[in-house]
Amino acid sequence: MAKVHTRMKRRLGISTHKRGTMSKPVKKKGAKTFPSEESANAYATNNDINDFKLIKVKKGLRFQIVSK
C-alpha cells in the first residue's frame, strides 16, 4: 500500500507519527444544511428537536440547525 501524505493525514485526522496505511479511512462528516428555512424547520419537527436556532452558512445560501 502507498504511504499516506501528511496533508491527507491532517484531513482524515490520523496522527502524523502513525504509519497511515488504512484500508477504509474514517472521514469527518460535515454539518447538515438545508436550502430553506421551511425545510430546516420541517426536519427539526420530524426529529423532535425543540430548542434550536437557524444560522446562515455557505455564504448565506444554506441554513444549519444549532442547539441553544
C-alpha positions as CSV (number, residue, x, y, z in Angstrom):
1,M,0.0,0.0,0.0
2,A,1.1,3.5,-0.7
3,K,2.1,5.9,2.1
4,V,-0.4,8.5,3.1
5,H,0.7,12.1,2.6
6,T,0.8,14.5,5.6
7,R,-2.0,16.7,4.2
8,M,-4.3,13.7,3.8
9,K,-3.5,12.6,7.3
10,R,-4.5,16.0,8.6
11,R,-7.7,15.9,6.6
12,L,-8.6,12.4,7.9
13,G,-7.5,13.1,11.5
14,I,-4.7,10.5,11.5
15,S,-1.7,11.1,13.7
16,T,1.4,12.1,11.7
17,H,3.7,9.7,13.6
18,K,1.5,6.7,12.6
19,R,2.1,4.6,9.6
20,G,-1.0,5.9,7.9
21,T,-1.9,2.9,5.7
22,M,-5.6,2.4,6.2
23,S,-7.9,0.3,4.1
24,K,-11.1,2.3,5.0
25,P,-10.3,5.7,6.3
26,V,-12.9,7.4,8.5
27,K,-13.7,10.8,7.1
28,K,-15.1,13.7,9.0
29,K,-18.7,14.4,8.4
30,G,-19.9,18.0,7.9
31,A,-22.9,19.6,9.5
32,K,-26.3,19.0,7.9
33,T,-27.5,22.1,6.0
34,F,-30.8,22.9,4.4
35,P,-31.7,25.1,1.3
36,S,-34.6,26.9,3.0
37,E,-35.9,27.8,6.5
38,E,-39.0,25.8,5.9
39,S,-37.1,22.6,5.2
40,A,-34.9,23.1,8.2
41,N,-38.0,23.6,10.5
42,A,-39.7,20.6,9.0
43,Y,-36.6,18.5,9.7
44,A,-36.5,19.7,13.3
45,T,-40.1,18.9,13.9
46,N,-39.8,15.4,12.4
47,N,-36.7,14.6,14.5
48,D,-38.1,16.1,17.8
49,I,-35.6,19.0,18.0
50,N,-37.3,21.5,20.2
51,D,-34.8,24.2,21.4
52,F,-32.8,25.3,18.3
53,K,-32.0,28.3,16.2
54,L,-31.1,28.6,12.5
55,I,-27.9,30.2,11.3
56,K,-26.9,31.1,7.7
57,V,-23.9,29.1,6.4
58,K,-22.2,28.8,3.0
59,K,-22.3,32.5,2.2
60,G,-25.9,32.8,3.2
61,L,-27.2,30.2,0.8
62,R,-28.0,27.4,3.3
63,F,-29.3,27.1,6.8
64,Q,-28.0,25.0,9.7
65,I,-29.7,23.9,12.9
66,V,-27.9,24.8,16.1
67,S,-28.9,23.8,19.6
68,K,-29.3,26.6,22.1
